[in-house]
Every structure is written in C-alpha cells, then in structure tokens.
C-alpha cells in the first residue's frame, strides 16, 4: 500500500511562465500525483502524491531538468524507474 506524501520545494530558478508550464507538464506525467500547485510569484512547488518509488530528490531533479532544458521529454517521465535510468 502506497503512502500519501506532500513535498514543498522552493525553486529559485523558476523565473517565467514557460518554466511554470514545463514544471507542470513534467510533474503531471508522474504516476500517483494527486495534487499539484506551482506558484511562480513565490517560486514554490507543492506536490501531494501516492507513489512510494518517488522521492523529494527525484522530484527536484525532474523540476530542475524541465526548467534547465526548457522542454519535457515524455519518455523520461513515463515512470519513475525510466527517469532514474536515463
């Protein structure tokens, strides 16, 4: 049985609407996301998820990748194991 987790991350590198859009797209592709709140003004990402394979570190990596690369590669985010192996 999966546990419900909530993670809040301050993302100082989230600077524009494109960053926000990429973060939302990337996180929406992860299995088990139940709630997603991305606030550009506060540079805050809050996620509630039910996926015991996911960690705060992996979430931060996915967010940073989506911001730095400026795009979302759907193949990377289909499941958490695929992301970790890439």
C-alpha positions, 0 to 999 in steps of 0.5 A: 500500500502506497503512502500519501506524501506532500513535498514543498520545494522552493525553486529559485530558478523558476523565473517565467511562465514557460518554466511554470508550464514545463514544471507542470507538464513534467510533474503531471506525467508522474504516476500517483500525483494527486495534487499539484500547485506551482506558484511562480510569484513565490517560486514554490512547488507543492506536490501531494502524491501516492507513489512510494518509488518517488522521492523529494530528490527525484522530484527536484531533479525532474523540476530542475531538468524541465526548467534547465532544458526548457522542454519535457521529454515524455519518455523520461517521465513515463515512470519513475524507474525510466527517469532514474535510468536515463 
